[in-house]
Amino acid sequence: MEHLTDAENQAGPSQAGGVVLNIGEGIGAAVVRTPDFLLGSEIEIRRKEDPWAGRHVAVRQRVLPGGVICAALFDSLIEGKYELRVRHGAPESPTVMVEVEGGRVTDISCDLLHTT
C-alpha cells in the first residue's frame, strides 16, 4: 500500500470565492492569517475554558484579490471566545484569543503562533 507524504497530502491554494462557509444566527467563522512558515501546519481551536478536543484545520495558501496569504479557516463556530494554537506544538507555545460573532467572519492575524 502506498503512503502519501505530508507534502503530497497538502491541499493546493484556495481561490477567491472558492470557499463556502456555514454562518448565520449564533454561528460564525474565523479566518486565521499566519506567517508563511506555518504553511501546511495545523491550527487547533477550542472554546475558551474547554479542553483541547482536536478540532483543527491546515494552514493553506489563500488567493485573494490583493495577493496570496497563508491562513486557516474555521467555520460553523458557535459565537463566543476561542483559543488557537499550533497543533502538536511545544506545550509552552503561545495561544491566541479570538472572539467569534454569529453571522460574521472574524479575520485575525496570528503572528505570535509558532511551532516550537
QUISULTA-V339213 format. One record per backbone hydrogen bond with DSSP energy under -0.5 kcal/mol. NH is the residue of the N-H (numbers start at 1). CO is the residue of the C=O. E is the energy in kcal/mol with one decimal. If there is no record, write none. Layout:
NH:CO:E / NH:CO:E
This chain:
9:5:-1.6 / 10:6:-1.1 / 14:61:-2.3 / 18:15:-2.5 / 23:21:-1.0 / 24:27:-2.7 / 27:24:-1.9 / 28:77:-3.3 / 29:104:-1.9 / 30:74:-2.8 / 31:106:-3.2 / 32:30:-0.6 / 32:72:-3.2 / 33:31:-0.8 / 33:108:-3.1 / 34:70:-2.5 / 38:35:-1.9 / 39:36:-2.2 / 40:59:-2.2 / 41:38:-2.7 / 43:57:-2.9 / 44:85:-3.2 / 45:55:-2.3 / 46:83:-1.8 / 48:81:-2.9 / 50:47:-2.3 / 57:43:-1.9 / 59:41:-2.9 / 60:58:-0.5 / 60:71:-2.6 / 62:69:-3.1 / 63:14:-3.4 / 64:62:-0.7 / 64:67:-3.0 / 67:64:-1.7 / 69:62:-2.3 / 70:34:-0.5 / 71:60:-2.7 / 72:32:-2.1 / 74:30:-2.7 / 76:22:-1.3 / 77:28:-2.7 / 78:76:-0.5 / 79:26:-2.3 / 80:100:-1.8 / 82:98:-3.1 / 83:46:-2.7 / 84:96:-2.2 / 85:44:-1.8 / 87:42:-2.8 / 87:85:-0.5 / 89:86:-1.6 / 93:90:-2.4 / 96:84:-1.9 / 98:82:-2.2 / 100:80:-3.1 / 100:98:-0.5 / 103:24:-1.0 / 103:27:-2.9 / 104:101:-1.5 / 106:29:-2.9 / 106:104:-0.6 / 108:31:-2.9 / 108:106:-0.6 / 110:33:-3.2 / 110:108:-0.5 / 113:110:-1.0
